[in-house]
Amino acid sequence: MEITKALAALQPLYGKDNVEIITTDGRRVRGTVRSMKSTQALTTPSVKMLCSDGRLVKIPFPNIAEIKDHNVAAGD
C-alpha cells in the first residue's frame, strides 16, 4: 500500500481499538492504533499498534497490504 494511502486510511482510526492491519507477508495485527510516524528523516514511515496482550507492534507503511476497521458504526 502506498504511504499516502496508508496514512489517509489510518488517520481517522488513530486511538481506536479493534483495528486490524494485514501485512504483505500475511501477518495480521489487531489492536489500537497508537502512533504514526511519517515525517522523520532517514526512517521508514510506520504505525504502532497496541495489541490486547499488551505488545506494541511497529509496522512499516510499505508492509501494509490492508487495513480493516472492526468497530461497529453508530446505528448498526
Secondary structure, 3 states (H helix, E strand, C coil): CCHHHHHHHHHHHCCCCCEEEEECCCCEEEEEEEEEECCCCCCCCEEEEEECCCCEEEEEHHHEEEEEECCCCCCC
